């Protein structure tokens, strides 16, 4: 795993564990964005993330090498 991917993964792990949890956004290199509002809806694997959006019945698989940014909020963002 590249150093940049490991740093991104560490940041996501920290945000997922933050107490109290505050939603954060994952931005992909494609421009797709995912607002993570529930830490239990995001699973971390060795080379990708698996996100299960609420009430969608589907999953999003995000490769770590395609994550462009992780946006951290100081408080809950407006929907």
N, C-alpha and C positions, 0 to 999 in steps of 0.2 A: 504494500500500500504506500502510495506517495505521501510525503510529509504534509503536503497541503490537504490531502484527503483525510489524513489522520487528525490534523488540527480541526478541520470542519466537523469530523465525527465527535471529537472531544467537546466541541462547543455545543453540538446538538445534545449530547448526553447530559451536559451540565444544565442546559435549558429544560430538558425533559424532567430532571430531578429537582429543579428549583422549587423551593417551598416558601411562600405559596406559589403554585404554578401560575405563570403568566403566559398566555399564548404567544407564539412566535411564527414567523413566516419563513418558508423555504422557497428560494427562487432557483429555478432550473435554467441551464444555459439556453434552453428552447424558449424561455420567457414565461413558461408555466409557473404559477405560484400556488403554494398550498399553505393555508393558515392552519397551524396545528393548535387546536383548542382543547384537546384532551390528550394528556401524555400517554394514556393507555391505548390510544388509537394509532400510535407510532411504534413499530417494532424495528429494532436495529439488528442488521445482519453484518457479515464481514465486509461485503462490498456494495451493499445497497440498503435502503430503507424501505419499509413496507408501511404504507399509510392507509388507514381504513376510514374514509370520510364519514361523518355521522349521517345516518339515515340514507345512505347511498346503496348499500348492499354490494359495493364493489371495493376493489383495492387499487392503490397506486403504488407502483414499484419505481423507486428513484435510485439510480446508480450514483454512487458517491462522486465519481469522476465527472458527473454532469450537473452537480450542484454549483451554481454560480455565486450564491450568497445565502446567508442566514441572517434574517432581520430580527433583532431582539427589541422588545418593547419594554418600557419601564412600568407600564400599566396595561390593563386590558384594552386592546384597540377597538375602535368603532367598527362594526361589521360593515 
